[in-house]
Amino acid sequence: MLLVVDALAAGPLRFGDLADRVGAAPNILTDRLRRLEVEGLVVATPYSERPVRLDYRLSASGVELADALLGLAAWGGAEEGLPAERFHDACGSAVELRPWCPTCDRPVGPDEQPGTYDL
């Protein structure tokens, strides 16, 4: 299922395009997409009524999961000495994930210890 999330991270795809990217049999991909929809990670939108055809995109939760996958891939690649797989289209720089504080509107530095909340 994570391959589907990763494939949809770049934007919406139709079933055939998604099947080509993931390399899954149609019945397996259909099952994965239905499960991801039930979990609220993927949204299917019809683009044709006769026959019914859908395109698939990540929900907000799906985008969060894709971002986490990007972080794991970057970490794994760095451990293996591999270049980054994702680049910013506008300038071509490798994409980096950094801790960000939305309240302070700034990155959290390595010298700042992330805190936790007592519940």
N, CA, C and O atoms as a DFTB+ gen file, in Angstrom:
476 C
 N C O
     1  1       0.818      -1.193       0.000
     2  2       0.000       0.000       0.000
     3  2       0.864       1.260       0.000
     4  3       0.458       2.289      -0.541
     5  1       2.025       1.188       0.589
     6  2       2.884       2.368       0.618
     7  2       3.390       2.735      -0.771
     8  3       3.671       3.904      -1.036
     9  1       3.510       1.758      -1.656
    10  2       3.889       2.065      -3.038
    11  2       2.831       2.913      -3.718
    12  3       3.157       3.798      -4.510
    13  1       1.567       2.653      -3.418
    14  2       0.468       3.444      -3.980
    15  2       0.529       4.860      -3.436
    16  3       0.388       5.819      -4.194
    17  1       0.736       5.003      -2.143
    18  2       0.844       6.333      -1.534
    19  2       2.013       7.092      -2.149
    20  3       1.880       8.270      -2.479
    21  1       3.142       6.437      -2.304
    22  2       4.309       7.078      -2.896
    23  2       4.027       7.505      -4.336
    24  3       4.413       8.602      -4.740
    25  1       3.365       6.658      -5.107
    26  2       3.058       6.990      -6.502
    27  2       2.121       8.179      -6.592
    28  3       2.248       8.994      -7.506
    29  1       1.181       8.295      -5.663
    30  2       0.214       9.402      -5.682
    31  2       0.770      10.683      -5.071
    32  3       0.127      11.730      -5.145
    33  1       1.947      10.615      -4.474
    34  2       2.528      11.802      -3.837
    35  2       2.800      12.911      -4.843
    36  3       2.767      14.088      -4.483
    37  1       3.067      12.560      -6.090
    38  2       3.354      13.564      -7.115
    39  2       2.093      14.194      -7.683
    40  3       2.173      15.191      -8.400
    41  1       0.928      13.630      -7.375
    42  2      -0.328      14.182      -7.867
    43  2      -1.279      13.086      -8.284
    44  3      -0.931      11.906      -8.259
    45  1      -2.494      13.479      -8.671
    46  2      -3.517      12.489      -9.009
    47  2      -3.131      11.650     -10.231
    48  3      -2.443      12.110     -11.143
    49  1      -3.597      10.415     -10.208
    50  2      -3.347       9.494     -11.321
    51  2      -4.618       8.702     -11.626
    52  3      -5.424       8.423     -10.738
    53  1      -4.774       8.352     -12.887
    54  2      -5.834       7.439     -13.281
    55  2      -5.372       6.018     -13.025
    56  3      -4.179       5.749     -12.881
    57  1      -6.342       5.109     -12.970
    58  2      -6.054       3.725     -12.594
    59  2      -4.925       3.119     -13.427
    60  3      -3.988       2.551     -12.865
    61  1      -4.997       3.227     -14.749
    62  2      -3.993       2.627     -15.622
    63  2      -2.600       3.186     -15.380
    64  3      -1.618       2.445     -15.354
    65  1      -2.522       4.524     -15.199
    66  2      -1.223       5.145     -14.929
    67  2      -0.670       4.696     -13.579
    68  3       0.528       4.456     -13.426
    69  1      -1.565       4.590     -12.614
    70  2      -1.158       4.139     -11.284
    71  2      -0.683       2.686     -11.337
    72  3       0.316       2.335     -10.710
    73  1      -1.399       1.843     -12.088
    74  2      -0.999       0.442     -12.223
    75  2       0.381       0.329     -12.868
    76  3       1.192      -0.507     -12.470
    77  1       0.640       1.171     -13.859
    78  2       1.963       1.159     -14.504
    79  2       3.065       1.554     -13.531
    80  3       4.129       0.936     -13.513
    81  1       2.815       2.583     -12.722
    82  2       3.837       3.050     -11.772
    83  2       4.113       2.041     -10.678
    84  3       5.261       1.818     -10.296
    85  1       3.042       1.431     -10.176
    86  2       3.181       0.516      -9.036
    87  2       3.567      -0.886      -9.494
    88  3       4.246      -1.610      -8.766
    89  1       3.143      -1.270     -10.688
    90  2       3.441      -2.604     -11.186
    91  2       2.617      -3.688     -10.534
    92  3       3.085      -4.814     -10.363
    93  1       1.377      -3.353     -10.164
    94  2       0.505      -4.320      -9.497
    95  2      -0.565      -4.813     -10.463
    96  3      -0.976      -4.095     -11.375
    97  1      -1.004      -6.032     -10.252
    98  2      -2.119      -6.582     -11.014
    99  2      -3.375      -5.766     -10.707
   100  3      -3.515      -5.261      -9.594
   101  1      -4.288      -5.626     -11.667
   102  2      -5.484      -4.808     -11.461
   103  2      -6.300      -5.192     -10.230
   104  3      -6.771      -4.310      -9.511
   105  1      -6.478      -6.489      -9.972
   106  2      -7.270      -6.897      -8.806
   107  2      -6.582      -6.504      -7.495
   108  3      -7.248      -6.110      -6.538
   109  1      -5.267      -6.609      -7.453
   110  2      -4.519      -6.233      -6.248
   111  2      -4.584      -4.720      -6.044
   112  3      -4.822      -4.248      -4.933
   113  1      -4.369      -3.963      -7.124
   114  2      -4.422      -2.508      -7.020
   115  2      -5.804      -2.038      -6.610
   116  3      -5.925      -1.127      -5.791
   117  1      -6.847      -2.638      -7.162
   118  2      -8.214      -2.276      -6.784
   119  2      -8.428      -2.495      -5.291
   120  3      -9.002      -1.645      -4.611
   121  1      -7.972      -3.626      -4.787
   122  2      -8.095      -3.918      -3.358
   123  2      -7.350      -2.891      -2.514
   124  3      -7.881      -2.400      -1.517
   125  1      -6.123      -2.565      -2.911
   126  2      -5.317      -1.592      -2.152
   127  2      -5.981      -0.218      -2.153
   128  3      -6.035       0.452      -1.122
   129  1      -6.484       0.199      -3.312
   130  2      -7.125       1.516      -3.401
   131  2      -8.376       1.584      -2.531
   132  3      -8.621       2.592      -1.867
   133  1      -9.160       0.521      -2.533
   134  2     -10.370       0.495      -1.693
   135  2      -9.996       0.581      -0.218
   136  3     -10.635       1.304       0.546
   137  1      -8.963      -0.154       0.181
   138  2      -8.536      -0.122       1.577
   139  2      -8.006       1.257       1.965
   140  3      -8.284       1.746       3.060
   141  1      -7.244       1.883       1.066
   142  2      -6.724       3.227       1.336
   143  2      -7.847       4.247       1.404
   144  3      -7.772       5.207       2.171
   145  1      -8.889       4.045       0.605
   146  2     -10.060       4.936       0.671
   147  2     -10.777       4.789       2.003
   148  3     -11.140       5.785       2.630
   149  1     -10.983       3.547       2.439
   150  2     -11.650       3.290       3.721
   151  2     -10.860       3.924       4.866
   152  3     -11.448       4.448       5.812
   153  1      -9.539       3.875       4.781
   154  2      -8.679       4.459       5.815
   155  2      -8.594       5.982       5.719
   156  3      -8.015       6.625       6.595
   157  1      -9.166       6.560       4.665
   158  2      -9.167       8.017       4.520
   159  2      -7.863       8.585       3.974
   160  3      -7.584       9.771       4.148
   161  1      -7.067       7.755       3.318
   162  2      -5.780       8.217       2.792
   163  2      -5.848       8.579       1.308
   164  3      -5.033       9.364       0.824
   165  1      -6.809       8.013       0.592
   166  2      -6.959       8.238      -0.845
   167  2      -8.399       8.658      -1.127
   168  3      -9.341       8.182      -0.492
   169  1      -8.544       9.560      -2.095
   170  2      -9.861      10.016      -2.551
   171  2      -9.982       9.665      -4.028
   172  3      -9.097       9.984      -4.823
   173  1     -11.088       9.003      -4.395
   174  2     -11.367       8.661      -5.791
   175  2     -12.394       9.654      -6.331
   176  3     -13.427       9.897      -5.708
   177  1     -12.091      10.227      -7.506
   178  2     -12.978      11.208      -8.128
   179  2     -13.305      10.748      -9.542
   180  3     -12.399      10.483     -10.332
   181  1     -14.614      10.650      -9.873
   182  2     -14.967      10.227     -11.228
   183  2     -14.597      11.286     -12.260
   184  3     -14.810      12.479     -12.044
   185  1     -14.043      10.838     -13.383
   186  2     -13.791      11.753     -14.493
   187  2     -14.582      11.328     -15.718
   188  3     -14.587      12.036     -16.726
   189  1     -15.250      10.183     -15.647
   190  2     -16.100       9.692     -16.726
   191  2     -17.260       8.928     -16.093
   192  3     -17.071       8.162     -15.149
   193  1     -18.477       9.150     -16.630
   194  2     -19.645       8.466     -16.072
   195  2     -19.961       7.161     -16.788
   196  3     -20.407       6.204     -16.155
   197  1     -19.738       7.108     -18.091
   198  2     -20.019       5.905     -18.871
   199  2     -18.833       5.544     -19.713
   200  3     -18.600       6.218     -20.717
   201  1     -18.094       4.574     -19.398
   202  2     -18.115       3.822     -18.146
   203  2     -17.545       4.664     -17.005
   204  3     -16.824       5.636     -17.228
   205  1     -17.885       4.269     -15.789
   206  2     -17.369       4.992     -14.628
   207  2     -15.862       4.785     -14.560
   208  3     -15.371       3.658     -14.493
   209  1     -15.150       5.892     -14.579
   210  2     -13.689       5.864     -14.451
   211  2     -13.290       6.892     -13.411
   212  3     -13.899       7.956     -13.295
   213  1     -12.264       6.555     -12.662
   214  2     -11.869       7.380     -11.524
   215  2     -10.414       7.811     -11.632
   216  3      -9.580       7.124     -12.222
   217  1     -10.138       8.964     -11.048
   218  2      -8.738       9.282     -10.780
   219  2      -8.573       9.280      -9.276
   220  3      -9.531       9.479      -8.529
   221  1      -7.359       9.055      -8.846
   222  2      -7.066       8.876      -7.425
   223  2      -6.057       9.920      -6.983
   224  3      -5.092      10.223      -7.684
   225  1      -6.309      10.460      -5.799
   226  2      -5.396      11.450      -5.220
   227  2      -5.317      11.207      -3.723
   228  3      -6.186      10.559      -3.140
   229  1      -4.273      11.732      -3.112
   230  2      -4.120      11.599      -1.673
   231  2      -5.019      12.601      -0.960
   232  3      -5.185      13.735      -1.411
   233  1      -5.592      12.173       0.149
   234  2      -6.302      13.087       1.049
   235  2      -5.254      13.854       1.855
   236  3      -4.056      13.629       1.689
   237  1      -5.697      14.745       2.712
   238  2      -4.760      15.475       3.571
   239  2      -3.956      14.504       4.436
   240  3      -2.751      14.683       4.616
   241  1      -4.614      13.482       4.968
   242  2      -3.901      12.475       5.768
   243  2      -2.930      11.685       4.910
   244  3      -1.842      11.327       5.363
   245  1      -3.319      11.415       3.678
   246  2      -2.435      10.711       2.755
   247  2      -1.189      11.511       2.436
   248  3      -0.097      10.955       2.318
   249  1      -1.355      12.829       2.296
   250  2      -0.203      13.701       2.043
   251  2       0.742      13.669       3.245
   252  3       1.960      13.645       3.073
   253  1       0.195      13.668       4.449
   254  2       1.038      13.579       5.645
   255  2       1.824      12.269       5.662
   256  3       3.006      12.249       6.007
   257  1       1.160      11.181       5.289
   258  2       1.850       9.890       5.228
   259  2       2.929       9.919       4.154
   260  3       4.028       9.410       4.375
   261  1       2.638      10.504       2.997
   262  2       3.632      10.602       1.921
   263  2       4.845      11.418       2.373
   264  3       5.981      11.085       2.036
   265  1       4.602      12.482       3.134
   266  2       5.711      13.276       3.662
   267  2       6.579      12.450       4.607
   268  3       7.805      12.554       4.589
   269  1       5.930      11.630       5.430
   270  2       6.692      10.759       6.331
   271  2       7.511       9.749       5.529
   272  3       8.652       9.452       5.884
   273  1       6.935       9.224       4.457
   274  2       7.672       8.290       3.595
   275  2       8.873       8.969       2.956
   276  3       9.943       8.373       2.830
   277  1       8.684      10.222       2.555
   278  2       9.792      10.979       1.972
   279  2      10.935      11.100       2.973
   280  3      12.103      10.944       2.617
   281  1      10.588      11.378       4.224
   282  2      11.610      11.467       5.266
   283  2      12.334      10.148       5.473
   284  3      13.556      10.124       5.617
   285  1      11.591       9.056       5.489
   286  2      12.221       7.739       5.647
   287  2      13.109       7.405       4.454
   288  3      14.201       6.860       4.620
   289  1      12.643       7.731       3.257
   290  2      13.446       7.457       2.059
   291  2      14.728       8.282       2.063
   292  3      15.795       7.786       1.703
   293  1      14.617       9.545       2.472
   294  2      15.803      10.407       2.521
   295  2      16.795       9.882       3.550
   296  3      18.000       9.866       3.303
   297  1      16.294       9.455       4.692
   298  2      17.160       8.909       5.732
   299  2      17.862       7.644       5.226
   300  3      19.075       7.496       5.374
   301  1      17.086       6.737       4.629
   302  2      17.664       5.500       4.118
   303  2      18.677       5.762       3.014
   304  3      19.727       5.122       2.962
   305  1      18.358       6.706       2.131
   306  2      19.277       7.049       1.055
   307  2      20.573       7.637       1.579
   308  3      21.656       7.309       1.094
   309  1      20.456       8.512       2.577
   310  2      21.647       9.133       3.162
   311  2      22.522       8.076       3.832
   312  3      23.748       8.139       3.751
   313  1      21.889       7.104       4.492
   314  2      22.645       6.021       5.137
   315  2      23.417       5.201       4.106
   316  3      24.497       4.685       4.393
   317  1      22.853       5.086       2.909
   318  2      23.487       4.307       1.839
   319  2      24.335       5.170       0.912
   320  3      24.933       4.658      -0.034
   321  1      24.394       6.481       1.175
   322  2      25.164       7.380       0.331
   323  2      24.510       7.666      -1.011
   324  3      25.194       8.011      -1.975
   325  1      23.192       7.525      -1.081
   326  2      22.462       7.754      -2.327
   327  2      21.961       9.192      -2.401
   328  3      21.690       9.802      -1.367
   329  1      21.835       9.745      -3.611
   330  2      21.315      11.107      -3.748
   331  2      19.819      11.156      -3.434
   332  3      19.131      10.136      -3.461
   333  1      19.338      12.345      -3.142
   334  2      17.914      12.542      -2.866
   335  2      17.095      12.189      -4.102
   336  3      17.545      12.381      -5.232
   337  1      15.888      11.671      -3.878
   338  2      15.022      11.296      -4.987
   339  2      14.044      12.400      -5.356
   340  3      13.502      12.383      -6.461
   341  1      13.804      13.341      -4.484
   342  2      12.810      14.385      -4.738
   343  2      13.509      15.721      -4.888
   344  3      14.437      16.045      -4.146
   345  1      13.045      16.494      -5.867
   346  2      13.630      17.792      -6.153
   347  2      12.541      18.839      -6.306
   348  3      11.419      18.531      -6.708
   349  1      12.879      20.069      -5.983
   350  2      11.966      21.198      -6.137
   351  2      11.929      21.573      -7.617
   352  3      12.963      21.902      -8.198
   353  1      10.740      21.525      -8.231
   354  2      10.610      21.796      -9.667
   355  2      11.103      23.185     -10.047
   356  3      11.676      23.367     -11.121
   357  1      10.886      24.162      -9.177
   358  2      11.216      25.549      -9.516
   359  2      12.719      25.793      -9.648
   360  3      13.150      26.543     -10.523
   361  1      13.520      25.160      -8.780
   362  2      14.955      25.467      -8.793
   363  2      15.849      24.242      -8.954
   364  3      17.046      24.386      -9.205
   365  1      15.292      23.041      -8.814
   366  2      16.079      21.832      -8.984
   367  2      16.821      21.353      -7.752
   368  3      17.538      20.354      -7.817
   369  1      16.665      22.048      -6.616
   370  2      17.348      21.624      -5.389
   371  2      16.673      20.397      -4.788
   372  3      15.468      20.199      -4.943
   373  1      17.463      19.577      -4.102
   374  2      16.911      18.424      -3.402
   375  2      15.998      18.908      -2.275
   376  3      16.293      19.896      -1.602
   377  1      14.897      18.204      -2.082
   378  2      13.946      18.549      -1.028
   379  2      14.460      18.001       0.293
   380  3      14.900      16.854       0.360
   381  1      14.407      18.809       1.340
   382  2      14.805      18.391       2.680
   383  2      13.619      18.528       3.620
   384  3      12.816      19.452       3.487
   385  1      13.513      17.620       4.557
   386  2      12.507      17.729       5.602
   387  2      13.179      18.267       6.848
   388  3      14.227      17.778       7.268
   389  1      12.558      19.284       7.435
   390  2      13.109      19.875       8.645
   391  2      11.994      20.100       9.652
   392  3      10.865      20.406       9.269
   393  1      12.301      19.951      10.936
   394  2      11.286      20.273      11.942
   395  2      10.924      21.750      11.861
   396  3      11.804      22.603      11.742
   397  1       9.635      22.051      11.925
   398  2       9.146      23.426      11.784
   399  2       8.154      23.720      12.894
   400  3       7.277      22.906      13.181
   401  1       8.289      24.874      13.515
   402  2       7.337      25.309      14.527
   403  2       6.358      26.280      13.874
   404  3       6.753      27.384      13.498
   405  1       5.085      25.892      13.731
   406  2       4.122      26.782      13.094
   407  2       3.791      28.010      13.953
   408  3       3.398      29.044      13.412
   409  1       3.942      27.916      15.264
   410  2       3.663      29.059      16.131
   411  2       4.741      30.128      15.978
   412  3       4.437      31.311      15.820
   413  1       5.987      29.707      16.025
   414  2       7.104      30.651      15.882
   415  2       7.406      30.964      14.410
   416  3       8.119      31.922      14.110
   417  1       6.870      30.165      13.511
   418  2       7.075      30.309      12.073
   419  2       8.563      30.275      11.718
   420  3       9.079      31.140      11.012
   421  1       9.240      29.224      12.244
   422  2      10.666      29.072      11.960
   423  2      11.072      27.622      12.154
   424  3      10.385      26.867      12.843
   425  1      12.204      27.223      11.541
   426  2      12.700      25.858      11.752
   427  2      13.173      25.661      13.189
   428  3      13.625      26.599      13.846
   429  1      13.060      24.422      13.662
   430  2      13.559      24.058      14.981
   431  2      14.959      23.500      14.780
   432  3      15.152      22.519      14.063
   433  1      15.930      24.133      15.419
   434  2      17.332      23.744      15.240
   435  2      17.693      22.482      15.978
   436  3      16.971      22.067      16.885
   437  1      18.808      21.856      15.603
   438  2      19.240      20.619      16.258
   439  2      19.607      20.821      17.717
   440  3      19.618      19.862      18.488
   441  1      19.910      22.061      18.112
   442  2      20.260      22.328      19.505
   443  2      19.022      22.530      20.378
   444  3      19.137      22.620      21.600
   445  1      17.845      22.601      19.767
   446  2      16.605      22.760      20.518
   447  2      15.967      21.390      20.703
   448  3      15.698      20.685      19.730
   449  1      15.732      21.024      21.933
   450  2      15.154      19.727      22.243
   451  2      13.649      19.774      22.040
   452  3      12.977      20.588      22.673
   453  1      13.089      18.916      21.166
   454  2      11.640      18.882      21.036
   455  2      11.030      18.425      22.351
   456  3      11.497      17.468      22.970
   457  1       9.990      19.116      22.765
   458  2       9.307      18.782      24.009
   459  2       8.129      17.878      23.768
   460  3       7.740      17.640      22.624
   461  1       7.557      17.369      24.852
   462  2       6.345      16.572      24.770
   463  2       5.337      17.160      25.744
   464  3       5.691      17.895      26.666
   465  1       4.088      16.825      25.520
   466  2       3.031      17.296      26.392
   467  2       2.617      16.175      27.322
   468  3       2.517      15.019      26.911
   469  1       2.378      16.521      28.575
   470  2       1.819      15.552      29.517
   471  2       0.319      15.572      29.360
   472  3      -0.312      16.625      29.441
   473  1      -0.247      14.410      29.135
   474  2      -1.709      14.339      28.956
   475  2      -2.403      13.944      30.208
   476  3      -3.630      13.839      30.227
